[in-house]
Amino acid sequence: GLGSLVGNALRIGAKLL
């Protein structure tokens, strides 16, 4: 669901940072 997408985005953002 959306929660999964949001969590995925946060993980990717954390990796970029």
Backbone as CSV, one residue per row, in Angstrom:
resi,resn,N_x,N_y,N_z,CA_x,CA_y,CA_z,C_x,C_y,C_z
1,GLY,0.832,-1.220,0.000,0.000,0.000,0.000,0.859,1.260,0.000
2,LEU,0.212,2.390,0.229,0.939,3.667,0.220,2.010,3.684,1.307
3,GLY,1.675,3.143,2.470,2.644,3.121,3.577,3.941,2.457,3.137
4,SER,3.820,1.391,2.346,5.007,0.682,1.880,5.830,1.571,0.954
5,LEU,5.141,2.284,0.076,5.847,3.167,-0.856,6.566,4.273,-0.097
6,VAL,5.880,4.835,0.895,6.485,5.913,1.681,7.722,5.390,2.406
7,GLY,7.604,4.228,3.012,8.737,3.645,3.728,9.905,3.401,2.777
8,ASN,9.583,2.929,1.584,10.625,2.671,0.586,11.322,3.975,0.207
9,ALA,10.553,5.019,-0.021,11.120,6.321,-0.391,12.043,6.824,0.707
10,LEU,11.614,6.669,1.959,12.437,7.139,3.085,13.748,6.357,3.134
11,ARG,13.680,5.055,2.895,14.905,4.235,2.912,15.851,4.678,1.814
12,ILE,15.310,4.925,0.620,16.151,5.357,-0.505,16.769,6.722,-0.189
13,GLY,15.960,7.611,0.363,16.459,8.956,0.701,17.578,8.855,1.726
14,ALA,17.412,7.977,2.707,18.434,7.813,3.743,19.732,7.310,3.111
15,LYS,19.603,6.398,2.146,20.812,5.872,1.489,21.512,6.984,0.719
16,LEU,20.735,7.840,0.039,21.345,8.934,-0.721,22.053,9.907,0.213
17,LEU,21.449,10.130,1.389,22.065,11.062,2.333,23.220,10.362,3.029
